[in-house]
Amino acid sequence: MSDSTIAFIGLGLIGGSIARGIKREQPNTKIMAYMRTRSKLLAAQEDGIVDTILEGVSEELRECDLIFLCTPVEYNAQYLADIRPFLKPGAIITDVGSTKADIHQHVIELGMEDCFIGGHPMAGSEKTGYENSTDHLLESAYYIITPTAKSTKEQTDRLVKVAETIGSIPLVLDYEEHDKVTAAISHLPHIVASSLVNLVKDNDNQEGLMKRLAAGGFKDITRIASSSPEMWEQICMTNRKNLASILEAYIASLNETLNELNRQDNNYLYQLFETSRDYRNSFSEKAPGAITPEFSFTVDIVDEVGSISTLSVILAAKGISIKNIGINHNREHGEGALRIVFYDQKSMDQAWEQLERYHYDLFY
């Protein structure tokens, strides 16, 4: 990575994780940062991540080779015009927003296509803020790079190098194609998950039986409904054309399924489940998505005094930390009775290996 001085406008979960990843691999990189919450900047400085705390968009940005816009998508575009007077020749501005057409349109209007390249690191967490950032959050995650019509290969390659430095998988895409793809595989699922949760809420009985019994598949496909409402409102509105198009197609497919169900067409339903299973099984599990995966498995355990304590002692003896543990009351998909959640993949793998030695039956 050739860029030696980098600024971050906004230093939340994604910006903080990028900064941490850069410092881990290239500790001599000078990092400047500005955000409204000064206490978090001071924490980042104390961590050794931020070298210079900026008071705002100012002359100090003239030192920078690269400037990251890491504020909410509706604010990133507003910073473009403010930063423009302080760009040194050859400097690049990039962003980390989940939609690209909106900010690219602002770049075109401002005549900044020769110094801007869009970016979208496709990883994240239900948690937000610098305090939840890590130096490995973006490892093995796709990092989409969206050049403008005036971006040079050298400029694009610089962003590719940044992505590779922090362990991401860079993928160069046209910004309009990016928004079309993410509408289907990222933005629509959030609407589906949220609407499904609300559907259950609105149809539950007074005792909350649906909520009580919800587990397994329901929790898996609705976990992303726990994400920030403010963030997803902005994302959906900045990609509303593509989202509306794919949502219409999804509604049409649901209506078709409803019609065939009413016709009692078991062959249609079989084909629905078979084709979706085969296509889903072809997906790679290596790259994390926008929501951090849950590192967990279930254990077939007898409900008796001391059983959980015994299991905990087995893991503690090997220094394996447990993030969460609880009884799995709904086991309709063949899960074990006890679900254990770990902090990372390594801990989960070590726990699986250790419990297998004690002949526990384990289930992903």
C-alpha positions as CSV (number, residue, x, y, z in Angstrom):
1,M,0.0,0.0,0.0
2,S,1.6,3.3,-1.1
3,D,-0.6,5.8,0.7
4,S,1.2,6.9,3.8
5,T,-1.2,9.6,5.2
6,I,-4.9,8.8,5.5
7,A,-7.8,10.7,6.9
8,F,-11.2,9.4,8.1
9,I,-14.2,11.6,8.3
10,G,-16.3,9.5,10.7
11,L,-14.7,6.7,12.7
12,G,-17.4,4.2,13.5
13,L,-17.5,0.5,13.2
14,I,-16.4,0.3,9.5
15,G,-14.0,3.3,9.5
16,G,-12.5,2.2,12.8
17,S,-12.0,-1.3,11.5
18,I,-10.3,-0.1,8.3
19,A,-8.0,2.1,10.4
20,R,-7.2,-0.7,12.8
21,G,-6.5,-3.0,9.9
22,I,-4.2,-0.5,8.2
23,K,-2.3,0.2,11.5
24,R,-1.9,-3.6,12.1
25,E,-0.2,-4.1,8.8
26,Q,1.5,-0.8,8.3
27,P,2.0,0.8,11.7
28,N,3.9,3.8,10.2
29,T,0.9,5.0,8.3
30,K,-0.2,8.4,9.6
31,I,-3.9,8.4,10.4
32,M,-6.0,11.5,10.9
33,A,-9.7,11.4,12.0
34,Y,-12.6,13.7,12.6
35,M,-16.0,12.9,14.1
36,R,-18.4,14.8,16.3
37,T,-17.9,12.5,19.4
38,R,-14.5,13.6,20.6
39,S,-14.3,11.0,23.3
40,K,-14.2,8.3,20.7
41,L,-11.4,10.0,18.9
42,L,-9.5,10.3,22.1
43,A,-10.0,6.6,22.7
44,A,-8.7,5.8,19.2
45,Q,-5.7,8.0,19.8
46,E,-5.0,6.2,23.1
47,D,-5.3,2.9,21.2
48,G,-2.6,4.1,18.9
49,I,-4.9,4.1,15.9
50,V,-5.4,7.8,15.3
51,D,-2.2,10.0,15.2
52,T,-3.9,13.3,14.6
53,I,-7.4,14.4,15.8
54,L,-9.0,16.8,13.3
55,E,-11.3,19.6,14.5
56,G,-13.1,19.5,11.2
57,V,-12.6,19.7,7.5
58,S,-9.5,21.9,7.4
59,E,-6.0,22.6,5.9
60,E,-4.5,19.5,7.6
61,L,-6.2,17.4,4.9
62,R,-3.7,18.7,2.4
63,E,-1.2,16.2,3.8
64,C,-3.5,13.2,2.9
65,D,-3.0,10.7,0.1
66,L,-6.4,9.1,0.8
67,I,-9.5,10.3,2.5
68,F,-12.3,8.0,3.7
69,L,-15.8,9.2,4.1
70,C,-17.3,7.0,6.8
71,T,-20.4,8.9,7.9
72,P,-24.0,7.8,7.2
73,V,-24.7,7.7,3.4
74,E,-26.8,10.9,3.4
75,Y,-23.9,12.9,5.0
76,N,-21.0,11.5,2.9
77,A,-22.1,13.4,-0.2
78,Q,-22.3,16.7,1.8
79,Y,-18.7,16.4,2.8
80,L,-17.4,16.2,-0.8
81,A,-17.7,19.9,-1.5
82,D,-16.2,20.8,1.9
83,I,-13.1,18.6,1.3
84,R,-12.6,19.6,-2.3
85,P,-10.5,22.8,-1.6
86,F,-8.1,20.9,0.6
87,L,-7.2,18.0,-1.8
88,K,-3.6,17.8,-2.8
89,P,-2.8,16.7,-6.4
90,G,-3.1,13.0,-6.7
91,A,-5.2,12.5,-3.5
92,I,-8.2,10.2,-3.7
93,I,-11.5,10.4,-1.8
94,T,-13.4,7.2,-1.2
95,D,-16.4,6.2,0.9
96,V,-17.7,3.1,2.6
97,G,-21.5,3.5,1.9
98,S,-23.8,0.6,1.1
99,T,-25.2,2.4,-1.9
100,K,-23.2,3.9,-4.6
101,A,-25.3,5.7,-7.3
102,D,-26.3,8.5,-5.0
103,I,-22.8,9.6,-4.1
104,H,-21.5,9.0,-7.6
105,Q,-24.2,11.4,-8.9
106,H,-23.0,14.0,-6.4
107,V,-19.4,13.4,-7.6
108,I,-20.4,14.0,-11.2
109,E,-22.3,17.2,-10.3
110,L,-19.3,18.5,-8.5
111,G,-16.9,17.6,-11.3
112,M,-14.8,15.3,-8.9
113,E,-14.8,12.2,-11.0
114,D,-11.0,12.4,-11.4
115,C,-10.4,12.2,-7.6
116,F,-13.2,9.9,-6.3
117,I,-13.5,6.1,-6.2
118,G,-16.4,4.5,-4.4
119,G,-16.1,1.7,-1.9
120,H,-18.3,-0.8,0.0
121,P,-16.8,-3.2,2.5
122,M,-19.4,-6.0,2.7
123,A,-19.1,-6.8,6.4
124,G,-20.4,-5.4,9.6
125,S,-22.2,-6.2,12.8
126,E,-25.4,-5.5,14.7
127,K,-23.3,-3.4,17.0
128,T,-22.1,0.1,15.9
129,G,-19.4,2.6,16.9
130,Y,-15.6,2.7,17.1
131,E,-15.7,0.8,20.4
132,N,-16.9,-2.3,18.5
133,S,-14.4,-2.0,15.6
134,T,-11.7,-4.6,15.2
135,D,-8.6,-5.0,13.0
136,H,-10.1,-8.2,11.5
137,L,-13.7,-7.3,10.9
138,L,-13.2,-7.0,7.2
139,E,-10.9,-10.0,6.7
140,S,-12.1,-12.3,3.9
141,A,-15.0,-10.0,3.2
142,Y,-15.7,-8.6,-0.3
143,Y,-14.6,-5.0,-0.6
144,I,-16.4,-3.6,-3.6
145,I,-14.6,-0.8,-5.5
146,T,-16.6,1.5,-7.9
147,P,-14.4,3.7,-10.1
148,T,-15.8,6.7,-12.0
149,A,-15.7,7.3,-15.7
150,K,-12.5,9.3,-15.2
151,S,-10.7,7.0,-12.7
152,T,-7.4,5.7,-13.8
153,K,-6.1,2.2,-13.4
154,E,-3.4,3.5,-11.1
155,Q,-6.1,5.1,-8.8
156,T,-8.2,2.0,-8.8
157,D,-5.2,-0.2,-8.0
158,R,-4.4,2.0,-5.0
159,L,-7.9,1.2,-3.6
160,V,-7.4,-2.5,-4.4
161,K,-4.1,-2.5,-2.4
162,V,-5.8,-0.9,0.6
163,A,-8.5,-3.6,0.5
164,E,-5.8,-6.3,0.3
165,T,-3.8,-4.8,3.1
166,I,-6.7,-5.2,5.6
167,G,-7.4,-8.7,4.4
168,S,-10.4,-8.1,2.3
169,I,-11.2,-9.5,-1.2
170,P,-11.4,-6.5,-3.6
171,L,-13.9,-6.6,-6.4
172,V,-14.1,-3.8,-9.0
173,L,-17.7,-3.1,-10.2
174,D,-19.7,-0.4,-12.1
175,Y,-21.5,1.6,-9.4
176,E,-24.9,1.1,-11.0
177,E,-24.4,-2.7,-11.2
178,H,-23.3,-2.6,-7.5
179,D,-26.6,-1.1,-6.5
180,K,-28.7,-3.5,-8.5
181,V,-26.9,-6.5,-7.0
182,T,-27.0,-5.2,-3.4
183,A,-30.7,-4.4,-3.7
184,A,-31.4,-8.1,-4.2
185,I,-28.9,-9.7,-1.9
186,S,-28.6,-7.1,0.9
187,H,-31.4,-4.5,1.0
188,L,-34.4,-6.7,0.1
189,P,-33.5,-9.3,2.8
190,H,-33.6,-6.6,5.4
191,I,-37.1,-5.6,4.3
192,V,-38.2,-9.2,4.2
193,A,-36.8,-9.9,7.7
194,S,-38.3,-6.9,9.2
195,S,-41.7,-7.4,7.6
196,L,-41.7,-11.1,8.7
197,V,-40.9,-10.1,12.3
198,N,-43.7,-7.5,12.2
199,L,-46.1,-10.1,10.7
200,V,-45.5,-12.5,13.6
201,K,-45.9,-9.6,16.1
202,D,-49.2,-8.5,14.6
203,N,-50.6,-12.1,14.4
204,D,-49.4,-13.4,17.7
205,N,-51.9,-14.2,20.5
206,Q,-52.1,-12.4,23.8
207,E,-49.8,-15.0,25.4
208,G,-47.1,-14.3,22.8
209,L,-47.0,-18.0,21.8
210,M,-45.4,-17.3,18.4
211,K,-42.6,-15.3,20.0
212,R,-42.1,-17.9,22.7
213,L,-41.8,-20.7,20.2
214,A,-39.8,-18.8,17.6
215,A,-36.4,-20.5,17.1
216,G,-34.4,-22.3,14.5
217,G,-35.1,-21.1,11.0
218,F,-37.2,-18.1,12.1
219,K,-34.4,-16.7,14.1
220,D,-31.8,-17.4,11.4
221,I,-33.7,-15.5,8.7
222,T,-34.8,-12.6,10.9
223,R,-31.5,-11.9,12.8
224,I,-30.7,-9.0,10.5
225,A,-34.0,-7.3,11.6
226,S,-32.0,-6.2,14.7
227,S,-29.9,-3.8,12.6
228,S,-30.1,0.0,12.9
229,P,-33.4,1.4,11.7
230,E,-31.8,4.8,10.9
231,M,-29.1,3.3,8.8
232,W,-31.4,1.0,6.8
233,E,-33.9,3.7,6.2
234,Q,-31.1,5.8,4.6
235,I,-29.8,2.8,2.6
236,C,-33.2,1.9,1.2
237,M,-34.1,5.4,0.2
238,T,-30.8,6.0,-1.6
239,N,-31.4,2.8,-3.6
240,R,-35.2,3.0,-3.9
241,K,-35.4,2.5,-7.6
242,N,-33.5,-0.8,-7.7
243,L,-35.1,-1.9,-4.4
244,A,-38.6,-1.2,-5.7
245,S,-37.9,-3.3,-8.8
246,I,-36.6,-6.3,-7.0
247,L,-39.4,-6.0,-4.4
248,E,-42.0,-6.1,-7.1
249,A,-40.4,-9.3,-8.5
250,Y,-40.4,-10.8,-5.0
251,I,-44.0,-10.0,-4.4
252,A,-44.9,-11.6,-7.8
253,S,-43.1,-14.7,-6.8
254,L,-44.9,-14.8,-3.4
255,N,-48.3,-14.4,-5.2
256,E,-47.4,-17.3,-7.5
257,T,-46.5,-19.5,-4.6
258,L,-49.8,-18.5,-2.9
259,N,-51.8,-19.4,-6.1
260,E,-50.1,-22.8,-6.4
261,L,-50.6,-23.5,-2.7
262,N,-54.3,-22.8,-3.1
263,R,-54.3,-25.1,-6.1
264,Q,-52.6,-27.8,-4.0
265,D,-49.8,-28.1,-6.5
266,N,-47.4,-30.2,-4.5
267,N,-45.0,-30.5,-7.5
268,Y,-44.6,-26.7,-7.6
269,L,-43.8,-26.6,-3.9
270,Y,-41.3,-29.5,-4.3
271,Q,-39.6,-27.7,-7.2
272,L,-39.5,-24.4,-5.1
273,F,-37.7,-26.1,-2.2
274,E,-35.4,-28.2,-4.4
275,T,-34.2,-25.4,-6.7
276,S,-33.7,-23.1,-3.7
277,R,-31.8,-25.8,-1.8
278,D,-29.5,-26.6,-4.7
279,Y,-28.7,-22.9,-5.4
280,R,-28.2,-22.1,-1.7
281,N,-25.9,-25.0,-1.3
282,S,-23.7,-23.6,-4.1
283,F,-23.0,-20.5,-2.1
284,S,-19.5,-20.0,-0.6
285,E,-19.4,-19.9,3.2
286,K,-15.9,-18.3,3.3
287,A,-16.7,-14.7,2.9
288,P,-18.8,-13.0,5.7
289,G,-21.8,-10.9,4.7
290,A,-22.9,-7.5,6.0
291,I,-23.9,-8.9,9.3
292,T,-21.2,-10.7,11.4
293,P,-21.9,-14.4,11.5
294,E,-22.9,-16.0,14.8
295,F,-20.2,-18.5,15.8
296,S,-22.3,-21.1,17.5
297,F,-23.4,-24.7,17.6
298,T,-25.8,-26.8,19.6
299,V,-25.1,-29.8,21.9
300,D,-27.3,-32.8,22.7
301,I,-27.2,-32.6,26.5
302,V,-29.3,-34.3,29.2
303,D,-31.3,-32.0,31.3
304,E,-29.9,-32.8,34.7
305,V,-28.2,-31.0,37.6
306,G,-24.6,-30.1,36.8
307,S,-24.7,-30.9,33.0
308,I,-24.1,-27.3,31.9
309,S,-21.4,-26.8,34.6
310,T,-19.6,-29.9,33.5
311,L,-19.6,-28.7,29.9
312,S,-18.4,-25.2,30.9
313,V,-15.5,-26.6,32.9
314,I,-14.4,-28.8,30.0
315,L,-14.2,-25.7,27.8
316,A,-12.7,-23.4,30.5
317,A,-9.9,-25.9,31.1
318,K,-8.7,-25.2,27.6
319,G,-9.1,-21.5,27.9
320,I,-12.1,-21.3,25.6
321,S,-14.3,-18.3,26.3
322,I,-18.1,-18.6,25.9
323,K,-20.0,-15.5,24.7
324,N,-23.5,-16.8,25.4
325,I,-25.2,-20.1,26.4
326,G,-28.8,-21.0,26.6
327,I,-31.4,-23.7,26.3
328,N,-32.7,-24.3,22.8
329,H,-36.4,-24.7,23.4
330,N,-37.5,-25.2,19.8
331,R,-35.5,-28.0,18.1
332,E,-37.7,-28.6,15.1
333,H,-34.6,-28.7,12.7
334,G,-32.8,-31.4,14.8
335,E,-30.6,-29.1,16.9
336,G,-29.3,-30.0,20.3
337,A,-30.8,-28.9,23.5
338,L,-28.1,-26.4,24.4
339,R,-26.9,-23.6,22.1
340,I,-23.4,-22.2,22.7
341,V,-22.2,-18.9,21.1
342,F,-18.5,-18.1,20.9
343,Y,-16.6,-14.9,20.1
344,D,-14.8,-16.1,17.0
345,Q,-14.4,-19.0,14.5
346,K,-11.2,-20.2,16.2
347,S,-12.9,-20.5,19.6
348,M,-15.8,-22.3,18.1
349,D,-13.6,-24.8,16.3
350,Q,-11.5,-25.5,19.4
351,A,-14.7,-26.0,21.5
352,W,-16.1,-28.4,18.9
353,E,-12.9,-30.5,18.9
354,Q,-12.8,-30.6,22.7
355,L,-16.4,-31.6,23.2
356,E,-16.1,-34.3,20.6
357,R,-13.3,-35.9,22.7
358,Y,-15.8,-36.2,25.5
359,H,-18.3,-37.8,23.1
360,Y,-20.9,-35.1,23.0
361,D,-23.3,-35.0,20.0
362,L,-22.8,-31.7,18.3
363,F,-24.9,-29.9,15.6
364,Y,-24.3,-26.8,13.5
